[in-house]
Amino acid sequence: MLGLATRRSSLNVAQTVAAIQAELDRRGIPVAVVVDHSAAARKAGLELPATQVVIFGDPKAGTPLMQAAPEIALELPLRVMVRDDGGPGALITWPDPTYLAQRYSLPSQELSALKAPAGIVAAALEHR
């Protein structure tokens, strides 16, 4: 899908979310919240395959982005979605940093902060 990056985890949704949270903790990056969409759906009497969104960020990384392009605050804090698509393991999806940089006309030196989800996901899946 346009503007998104995706990677498959061999772990299930809960295990993948735990691995991502552990990697964020190792890096000292605060988790704002984990949104469990499937649990909310169940409470509403609906069904949704396991779907969770981990929302995280560091003001030291996000503030310069918002100083450069205030509208990017709509995309922050950063987030990754982990969902069960019926295949083995889980799918992890996050906003593509190049797409965000283009969308908000960010200077290239600001792109590194937006690359954090890819590195976090890769390291989380290696450290499991």
C-alpha positions, 0 to 999 in steps of 0.5 A, a space after each residue: 500500500 502506498 506510503 507504508 512499509 511491511 515486514 512479516 514476523 514469524 511470531 504471533 501478534 502478542 509475541 511480536 508486540 512484546 518483542 517490539 516493546 522490549 526493543 523500545 525499552 532497550 533503546 530507552 524510547 518511551 511507549 505512549 500506548 499499545 492500542 488493541 483494536 481486536 479487544 475493542 472490537 470484541 467489547 463492541 460485539 464485533 470480530 477483528 483478527 488480532 490487531 495492535 498498534 504500538 505508539 512510541 516516540 522520543 521528543 528529542 527526535 520528534 520535536 525537530 520534525 515538527 519544527 521543520 514541518 508542523 503538520 507532521 504532528 499528525 503522524 507523531 508519535 511514531 507507530 507500528 501496527 501488528 496484525 494477524 492476516 491469516 498467514 504464518 506469524 504476523 504482519 508489521 506495518 509502519 509509515 514509509 519514511 520516504 513517503 512521509 518526508 515527501 508528504 511533509 516536504 522535510 529536508 533530507 537530514 530529518 529523514 533519519 528520525 522517521 526511519 526508526 520503526 524499520 530499525 526497531 522492527 528489525 532489531 526486535 525480530 533479531 533479539 527474540 
